[in-house]
C-alpha cells in the first residue's frame, strides 16, 4: 500500500509551541510502543516518526497532522 509520506520527506506540523518542521525517519504500520504508550498504527492509517530540524527531538504523528514541505 502506498502512504502519503515516506522516510526522508520534509514535513511540518503544529505543536503547542507553534509550527515545527522535521524529516520522517520511520513509518509505523503496526501497533508500537512509543514513549511508554501504545500507538495504534496500520497499513491504512500509519504513524510517522519525525526528527525535528531545530532540536533533534523525535515525535510521532498520524499523517493527518502532517503537511509536506519543499
C-alpha positions as CSV (number, residue, x, y, z in Angstrom):
1,X,0.0,0.0,0.0
2,X,1.2,3.5,-0.8
3,X,1.4,6.0,2.1
4,X,1.2,9.8,1.7
5,X,4.6,10.2,3.3
6,X,7.9,8.2,3.2
7,X,11.2,8.2,5.1
8,X,13.2,11.3,4.2
9,X,10.2,13.5,3.5
10,X,10.4,17.0,5.0
11,X,7.2,17.8,6.8
12,X,5.6,20.5,9.1
13,X,3.1,20.0,11.9
14,X,1.5,22.2,14.6
15,X,2.6,21.7,18.2
16,X,1.9,23.6,21.4
17,X,4.9,25.8,20.6
18,X,3.8,26.6,17.1
19,X,4.8,25.1,13.7
20,X,7.6,22.6,13.8
21,X,9.5,21.1,10.8
22,X,11.4,17.9,10.5
23,X,12.2,14.8,8.5
24,X,10.4,11.5,8.6
25,X,12.8,8.8,10.0
26,X,10.4,5.8,10.2
27,X,6.9,4.8,9.1
28,X,5.0,2.5,11.5
29,X,2.2,0.3,10.1
30,X,1.7,-1.9,13.1
31,X,0.9,-1.1,16.8
32,X,4.1,0.1,18.5
33,X,5.1,1.2,22.0
34,X,6.4,4.8,21.9
35,X,7.5,6.7,25.0
36,X,5.6,4.4,27.3
37,X,2.3,4.3,25.3
38,X,0.9,2.0,22.6
39,X,0.4,3.9,19.4
40,X,-2.2,2.3,17.1
41,X,-1.0,2.0,13.5
42,X,-2.0,0.1,10.5
43,X,-1.2,-0.1,6.7
44,X,-4.3,2.1,6.2
45,X,-3.5,4.5,9.0
46,X,0.3,4.6,9.6
47,X,2.1,6.9,12.1
48,X,5.3,8.6,11.3
49,X,8.4,9.2,13.5
50,X,9.8,12.6,12.7
51,X,13.1,14.2,13.9
52,X,12.8,18.0,14.4
53,X,15.1,20.2,12.4
54,X,15.8,22.5,15.3
55,X,16.0,20.4,18.4
56,X,16.6,16.8,17.2
57,X,13.5,15.8,19.3
58,X,11.7,12.8,17.8
59,X,7.9,13.0,17.7
60,X,5.3,10.6,16.3
61,X,2.2,11.8,14.4
62,X,-0.5,10.5,12.1
63,X,-0.5,11.6,8.5
64,X,-3.5,13.9,9.0
65,X,-1.3,16.1,11.3
66,X,1.5,16.5,8.7
67,X,2.0,18.7,5.7
68,X,4.7,18.0,3.2
69,X,7.1,20.9,2.5
70,X,9.9,21.5,-0.1
